[in-house]
Amino acid sequence: MRFLTTLLSLLGLVPLALAQFDNWHPPTTGDLRGPCPGLNALANHGFLPHDGKNLTVATTVKGLAAINVSTEIATLLTLAGLKTSSDPASGAFTLTDLGKHGIIEHDGSLSREDTALPGGEKMTLNEAVYKDFLGYFEGESEVSVRLAAKARW
């Protein structure tokens, strides 16, 4: 949660105090997760469908509101997400669909391997990549733009 709080604060998407993140449940058999830790967290906390399936414009815009993403930005992001759908006629996508490279999923993740790297696994947390990113913030009481840029770089 500390990583999510830091990341969302860096992006200016939150005060997290507006959303209740106390309803966390890990994914279970059959639940889908994708390359975006933020969307995975929203599903784990019940702001998006917990199974990671049937993400429509309405459900995704509502879910993203939990982290203060405006309706307009959430709609644009969701429409891009629909381009990844394995069943476009349904008007919905899954969290796993978002793993199609170059649409939503991208290189330069703060917690995943880049697709271009040998063995690059974009769908699951890479602890080494994640710990390297978090290492830039150790001992800091505030995250400055300079520090965030250095960690991102």
Buried (B, 14 or more C-beta within 10 A) or exposed (E): EEBBEBBBBBEEBBEBEEBEBEEEEEBEEEBBBBBBBBBBBBBBBBBBBBBBBEBBBEBBBBBBBBBBBEEEEBBEBBEEBBEBBEEEEEEBBBBBBBBBBEBBBBBEBBBBBBBEEEEBEBBEBBEEBBEEBBEBBEEEEEBEEEBBEEBEE
